[in-house]
Amino acid sequence: MSLGSLLAFIAGCATVIGSIITATDRPLAFVDIPSVIIVIGGTIVTCFISYEPKDAISAFKTMLASFRKYKDLDVPLKEEVGRIVRWGYIVQKNGLQGLENEITDELRADSPFLAYGADLVVTGYTGAEIRQILEHMMESQSSRERVGTSAIMKMGGDAPAYGMLGTLIGLIIMLSNMSGDPASIGPAMAVALVTTFYGVILARLVCIPLATKMNARYDLTDFKNNLQVDGLVLLAERKSPRYIQDKLNSFVELKDQFLIDRDMNREGNGNQA
């Protein structure tokens, strides 16, 4: 569970509810079941009309995933640089057979993209071929992942529209009853506007923030994958570990960079130029 996401969502809901409670002695005026049905039901239906069913379902799974901990936030880029530098020493000493021994089942489970790229290096592809294959894989993976966030973002645009639709329905009903008691116009107008309120809340507190968060996470994964691609290409080209270190450190903040003379010694590994 991503505690930050959950706490932020709860804080957003508390802000809205708290402002309502402190602003009026009739908070139940903001509760209207038909308005909820129009906004949420209409937004969901439009999602299934706009996208294939599997993509629409993927969008809702993505919304739930935004509240789970994201694995790529746990591994610092410095560790990724250190791993590839260490592989550089292994290739330098034992050749590609040594690298093959590093592709464990644990690596395949934790970092399948890196394991797949390492397999390409062991197979003997050139650096240019490995880059082409992995970049195509990244593009395909990104396209699949971002269908869900695209659908969520569209729901964020549709929700206020359904809120306005509900408001129009309420106004039509209100105007058709104007021949009755004029005192009922105010409460009827309030109910009509509640639907727009729900639409804005669904868009700005749920859909758009969750889609933005997941896109930011996917950008983080793409950045890490680009680092790994460069590292694997350098391994295939048999570059020296120090060159690999200096090239990959360009992805990392200066204060967090991996240094062979400092960090490899801590791991008990010798270093070579």
BAGU-705971 format. One record per residue (C-alpha): residue in one letter; y, z, x negated. Coordinates in nm, 3 decimals, m for minus. Layout:
N
+--------+---------+---------+---------+
: residu :      c2 :      c3 :      c1 :
+--------+---------+---------+---------+
:      a :       Y :       Z :       X :
...
+--------+---------+---------+---------+
***
This chain:
273
+--------+---------+---------+---------+
: residu :      c2 :      c3 :      c1 :
+--------+---------+---------+---------+
:      m :   0.000 :   0.000 :   0.000 :
:      s :   0.347 :  m0.091 :  m0.126 :
:      l :   0.532 :   0.236 :  m0.073 :
:      g :   0.872 :   0.077 :  m0.139 :
:      s :   0.824 :  m0.189 :   0.128 :
:      l :   0.700 :   0.064 :   0.383 :
:      l :   0.982 :   0.310 :   0.319 :
:      a :   1.244 :   0.034 :   0.333 :
:      f :   1.107 :  m0.090 :   0.666 :
:      i :   1.103 :   0.263 :   0.809 :
:      a :   1.457 :   0.319 :   0.683 :
:      g :   1.572 :  m0.003 :   0.850 :
:      c :   1.418 :   0.099 :   1.182 :
:      a :   1.564 :   0.449 :   1.150 :
:      t :   1.910 :   0.304 :   1.084 :
:      v :   1.902 :   0.096 :   1.402 :
:      i :   1.752 :   0.370 :   1.619 :
:      g :   1.983 :   0.633 :   1.473 :
:      s :   2.292 :   0.424 :   1.541 :
:      i :   2.182 :   0.372 :   1.902 :
:      i :   2.113 :   0.742 :   1.961 :
:      t :   2.444 :   0.850 :   1.813 :
:      a :   2.644 :   0.584 :   1.996 :
:      t :   2.522 :   0.638 :   2.351 :
:      d :   2.371 :   0.903 :   2.576 :
:      r :   2.156 :   0.633 :   2.740 :
:      p :   1.934 :   0.501 :   2.457 :
:      l :   1.673 :   0.385 :   2.708 :
:      a :   1.918 :   0.110 :   2.806 :
:      f :   1.796 :  m0.068 :   2.492 :
:      v :   1.436 :  m0.070 :   2.619 :
:      d :   1.341 :  m0.370 :   2.829 :
:      i :   0.982 :  m0.495 :   2.842 :
:      p :   1.057 :  m0.847 :   2.976 :
:      s :   1.301 :  m0.897 :   2.688 :
:      v :   1.034 :  m0.796 :   2.436 :
:      i :   0.789 :  m1.041 :   2.591 :
:      i :   1.040 :  m1.328 :   2.582 :
:      v :   1.141 :  m1.274 :   2.218 :
:      i :   0.809 :  m1.182 :   2.055 :
:      g :   0.591 :  m1.398 :   2.278 :
:      g :   0.818 :  m1.701 :   2.251 :
:      t :   0.849 :  m1.667 :   1.871 :
:      i :   0.472 :  m1.646 :   1.826 :
:      v :   0.404 :  m1.938 :   2.060 :
:      t :   0.658 :  m2.155 :   1.877 :
:      c :   0.490 :  m2.070 :   1.546 :
:      f :   0.154 :  m2.193 :   1.676 :
:      i :   0.319 :  m2.507 :   1.818 :
:      s :   0.495 :  m2.583 :   1.488 :
:      y :   0.200 :  m2.519 :   1.253 :
:      e :  m0.173 :  m2.567 :   1.252 :
:      p :  m0.353 :  m2.256 :   1.385 :
:      k :  m0.488 :  m2.158 :   1.041 :
:      d :  m0.138 :  m2.180 :   0.892 :
:      a :   0.013 :  m1.977 :   1.176 :
:      i :  m0.255 :  m1.711 :   1.132 :
:      s :  m0.187 :  m1.720 :   0.757 :
:      a :   0.177 :  m1.636 :   0.829 :
:      f :   0.083 :  m1.315 :   1.008 :
:      k :  m0.160 :  m1.222 :   0.729 :
:      t :   0.122 :  m1.280 :   0.481 :
:      m :   0.347 :  m1.044 :   0.679 :
:      l :   0.082 :  m0.773 :   0.653 :
:      a :   0.028 :  m0.850 :   0.283 :
:      s :   0.395 :  m0.779 :   0.212 :
:      f :   0.323 :  m0.411 :   0.276 :
:      r :   0.035 :  m0.407 :   0.028 :
:      k :   0.072 :  m0.349 :  m0.343 :
:      y :   0.112 :  m0.674 :  m0.538 :
:      k :  m0.121 :  m0.700 :  m0.836 :
:      d :   0.114 :  m0.905 :  m1.055 :
:      l :   0.366 :  m0.621 :  m1.050 :
:      d :   0.120 :  m0.395 :  m1.232 :
:      v :   0.071 :  m0.596 :  m1.554 :
:      p :   0.382 :  m0.614 :  m1.779 :
:      l :   0.451 :  m0.951 :  m1.943 :
:      k :   0.429 :  m0.775 :  m2.279 :
:      e :   0.059 :  m0.710 :  m2.216 :
:      e :   0.004 :  m1.077 :  m2.131 :
:      v :   0.170 :  m1.179 :  m2.460 :
:      g :  m0.039 :  m0.923 :  m2.649 :
:      r :  m0.363 :  m1.047 :  m2.498 :
:      i :  m0.296 :  m1.410 :  m2.589 :
:      v :  m0.183 :  m1.314 :  m2.942 :
:      r :  m0.507 :  m1.121 :  m2.985 :
:      w :  m0.696 :  m1.427 :  m2.864 :
:      g :  m0.508 :  m1.624 :  m3.128 :
:      y :  m0.657 :  m1.401 :  m3.399 :
:      i :  m1.003 :  m1.437 :  m3.244 :
:      v :  m0.979 :  m1.818 :  m3.240 :
:      q :  m0.843 :  m1.813 :  m3.595 :
:      k :  m1.136 :  m1.602 :  m3.714 :
:      n :  m1.431 :  m1.702 :  m3.492 :
:      g :  m1.328 :  m2.032 :  m3.336 :
:      l :  m1.360 :  m2.121 :  m2.969 :
:      q :  m1.694 :  m1.938 :  m2.946 :
:      g :  m1.507 :  m1.614 :  m3.004 :
:      l :  m1.268 :  m1.692 :  m2.721 :
:      e :  m1.556 :  m1.773 :  m2.490 :
:      n :  m1.683 :  m1.417 :  m2.536 :
:      e :  m1.348 :  m1.287 :  m2.407 :
:      i :  m1.386 :  m1.461 :  m2.069 :
:      t :  m1.563 :  m1.177 :  m1.894 :
:      d :  m1.645 :  m1.127 :  m1.527 :
:      e :  m1.373 :  m0.863 :  m1.517 :
:      l :  m1.117 :  m1.115 :  m1.643 :
:      r :  m1.229 :  m1.370 :  m1.384 :
:      a :  m1.181 :  m1.111 :  m1.108 :
:      d :  m0.847 :  m0.973 :  m1.228 :
:      s :  m0.685 :  m1.292 :  m1.356 :
:      p :  m0.871 :  m1.602 :  m1.233 :
:      f :  m0.592 :  m1.841 :  m1.336 :
:      l :  m0.597 :  m1.718 :  m1.695 :
:      a :  m0.977 :  m1.723 :  m1.706 :
:      y :  m0.982 :  m2.080 :  m1.575 :
:      g :  m0.731 :  m2.185 :  m1.839 :
:      a :  m0.929 :  m2.015 :  m2.113 :
:      d :  m1.236 :  m2.209 :  m1.997 :
:      l :  m1.038 :  m2.529 :  m2.048 :
:      v :  m0.948 :  m2.423 :  m2.401 :
:      v :  m1.312 :  m2.344 :  m2.481 :
:      t :  m1.419 :  m2.681 :  m2.338 :
:      g :  m1.202 :  m2.850 :  m2.600 :
:      y :  m0.924 :  m3.012 :  m2.397 :
:      t :  m0.603 :  m3.090 :  m2.582 :
:      g :  m0.290 :  m2.885 :  m2.523 :
:      a :  m0.129 :  m3.165 :  m2.323 :
:      e :  m0.437 :  m3.202 :  m2.101 :
:      i :  m0.454 :  m2.827 :  m2.039 :
:      r :  m0.086 :  m2.816 :  m1.945 :
:      q :  m0.128 :  m3.106 :  m1.702 :
:      i :  m0.431 :  m2.952 :  m1.532 :
:      l :  m0.284 :  m2.602 :  m1.503 :
:      e :   0.057 :  m2.715 :  m1.383 :
:      h :  m0.109 :  m2.922 :  m1.111 :
:      m :  m0.315 :  m2.617 :  m1.018 :
:      m :   0.002 :  m2.405 :  m1.000 :
:      e :   0.174 :  m2.656 :  m0.775 :
:      s :  m0.125 :  m2.671 :  m0.541 :
:      q :  m0.156 :  m2.293 :  m0.527 :
:      s :   0.217 :  m2.250 :  m0.464 :
:      s :   0.209 :  m2.506 :  m0.181 :
:      r :  m0.075 :  m2.322 :  m0.010 :
:      e :   0.083 :  m1.979 :  m0.048 :
:      r :   0.428 :  m2.078 :   0.068 :
:      v :   0.311 :  m2.230 :   0.397 :
:      g :   0.286 :  m1.875 :   0.529 :
:      t :   0.633 :  m1.774 :   0.412 :
:      s :   0.776 :  m2.098 :   0.549 :
:      a :   0.630 :  m2.016 :   0.891 :
:      i :   0.766 :  m1.660 :   0.876 :
:      m :   1.111 :  m1.788 :   0.783 :
:      k :   1.098 :  m2.030 :   1.078 :
:      m :   1.008 :  m1.743 :   1.310 :
:      g :   1.316 :  m1.567 :   1.175 :
:      g :   1.520 :  m1.863 :   1.294 :
:      d :   1.343 :  m1.890 :   1.629 :
:      a :   1.367 :  m1.524 :   1.731 :
:      p :   1.747 :  m1.520 :   1.790 :
:      a :   1.714 :  m1.845 :   1.985 :
:      y :   1.464 :  m1.680 :   2.219 :
:      g :   1.696 :  m1.382 :   2.238 :
:      m :   1.970 :  m1.614 :   2.360 :
:      l :   1.725 :  m1.773 :   2.604 :
:      g :   1.647 :  m1.433 :   2.750 :
:      t :   2.017 :  m1.360 :   2.776 :
:      l :   2.073 :  m1.686 :   2.966 :
:      i :   1.789 :  m1.600 :   3.204 :
:      g :   1.944 :  m1.258 :   3.262 :
:      l :   2.288 :  m1.408 :   3.325 :
:      i :   2.150 :  m1.657 :   3.573 :
:      i :   1.978 :  m1.377 :   3.765 :
:      m :   2.292 :  m1.165 :   3.749 :
:      l :   2.521 :  m1.443 :   3.875 :
:      s :   2.282 :  m1.528 :   4.156 :
:      n :   2.316 :  m1.170 :   4.280 :
:      m :   2.694 :  m1.141 :   4.252 :
:      s :   2.730 :  m1.145 :   4.629 :
:      g :   2.584 :  m0.796 :   4.630 :
:      d :   2.723 :  m0.475 :   4.481 :
:      p :   2.984 :  m0.555 :   4.208 :
:      a :   2.900 :  m0.224 :   4.038 :
:      s :   2.559 :  m0.362 :   3.943 :
:      i :   2.711 :  m0.640 :   3.729 :
:      g :   2.769 :  m0.415 :   3.426 :
:      p :   2.410 :  m0.282 :   3.398 :
:      a :   2.271 :  m0.629 :   3.465 :
:      m :   2.485 :  m0.776 :   3.185 :
:      a :   2.362 :  m0.503 :   2.950 :
:      v :   1.998 :  m0.589 :   3.024 :
:      a :   2.071 :  m0.959 :   2.962 :
:      l :   2.224 :  m0.885 :   2.621 :
:      v :   1.931 :  m0.665 :   2.514 :
:      t :   1.720 :  m0.979 :   2.464 :
:      t :   1.964 :  m1.114 :   2.207 :
:      f :   1.955 :  m0.773 :   2.039 :
:      y :   1.574 :  m0.794 :   2.009 :
:      g :   1.595 :  m1.146 :   1.870 :
:      v :   1.837 :  m1.044 :   1.594 :
:      i :   1.629 :  m0.737 :   1.504 :
:      l :   1.306 :  m0.938 :   1.483 :
:      a :   1.474 :  m1.199 :   1.263 :
:      r :   1.682 :  m0.980 :   1.033 :
:      l :   1.467 :  m0.670 :   1.003 :
:      v :   1.118 :  m0.825 :   1.007 :
:      c :   1.073 :  m1.198 :   0.957 :
:      i :   1.340 :  m1.301 :   0.707 :
:      p :   1.309 :  m0.992 :   0.480 :
:      l :   0.929 :  m1.018 :   0.465 :
:      a :   0.937 :  m1.391 :   0.389 :
:      t :   1.201 :  m1.334 :   0.119 :
:      k :   0.993 :  m1.056 :  m0.037 :
:      m :   0.677 :  m1.268 :  m0.051 :
:      n :   0.865 :  m1.565 :  m0.198 :
:      a :   1.001 :  m1.335 :  m0.469 :
:      r :   0.647 :  m1.218 :  m0.542 :
:      y :   0.521 :  m1.575 :  m0.564 :
:      d :   0.808 :  m1.656 :  m0.802 :
:      l :   0.695 :  m1.367 :  m1.021 :
:      t :   0.341 :  m1.503 :  m1.027 :
:      d :   0.467 :  m1.852 :  m1.113 :
:      f :   0.669 :  m1.707 :  m1.403 :
:      k :   0.366 :  m1.520 :  m1.536 :
:      n :   0.146 :  m1.827 :  m1.495 :
:      n :   0.396 :  m2.036 :  m1.693 :
:      l :   0.373 :  m1.782 :  m1.976 :
:      q :  m0.005 :  m1.805 :  m1.967 :
:      v :   0.003 :  m2.186 :  m1.963 :
:      d :   0.219 :  m2.193 :  m2.275 :
:      g :  m0.010 :  m1.943 :  m2.445 :
:      l :  m0.325 :  m2.135 :  m2.362 :
:      v :  m0.171 :  m2.460 :  m2.484 :
:      l :  m0.083 :  m2.291 :  m2.815 :
:      l :  m0.440 :  m2.162 :  m2.846 :
:      a :  m0.574 :  m2.514 :  m2.788 :
:      e :  m0.339 :  m2.643 :  m3.057 :
:      r :  m0.464 :  m2.371 :  m3.297 :
:      k :  m0.117 :  m2.233 :  m3.358 :
:      s :  m0.088 :  m1.918 :  m3.569 :
:      p :  m0.075 :  m1.582 :  m3.387 :
:      r :   0.276 :  m1.518 :  m3.514 :
:      y :   0.396 :  m1.848 :  m3.374 :
:      i :   0.228 :  m1.762 :  m3.043 :
:      q :   0.403 :  m1.425 :  m3.049 :
:      d :   0.747 :  m1.574 :  m3.110 :
:      k :   0.703 :  m1.850 :  m2.853 :
:      l :   0.574 :  m1.627 :  m2.574 :
:      n :   0.825 :  m1.351 :  m2.640 :
:      s :   1.089 :  m1.591 :  m2.509 :
:      f :   0.953 :  m1.504 :  m2.161 :
:      v :   1.003 :  m1.129 :  m2.216 :
:      e :   1.314 :  m0.911 :  m2.230 :
:      l :   1.413 :  m0.821 :  m2.586 :
:      k :   1.342 :  m0.451 :  m2.542 :
:      d :   0.991 :  m0.521 :  m2.409 :
:      q :   0.874 :  m0.790 :  m2.650 :
:      f :   0.533 :  m0.773 :  m2.816 :
:      l :   0.543 :  m0.736 :  m3.195 :
:      i :   0.230 :  m0.789 :  m3.402 :
:      d :   0.330 :  m0.552 :  m3.683 :
:      r :   0.392 :  m0.270 :  m3.437 :
:      d :   0.170 :  m0.324 :  m3.136 :
:      m :  m0.141 :  m0.475 :  m3.295 :
:      n :  m0.162 :  m0.186 :  m3.541 :
:      r :  m0.153 :   0.055 :  m3.250 :
:      e :  m0.460 :  m0.116 :  m3.109 :
:      g :  m0.638 :  m0.078 :  m3.441 :
:      n :  m0.643 :  m0.451 :  m3.510 :
:      g :  m0.542 :  m0.602 :  m3.839 :
:      n :  m0.287 :  m0.880 :  m3.847 :
:      q :  m0.269 :  m1.200 :  m4.035 :
:      a :   0.006 :  m1.454 :  m4.076 :
+--------+---------+---------+---------+
***
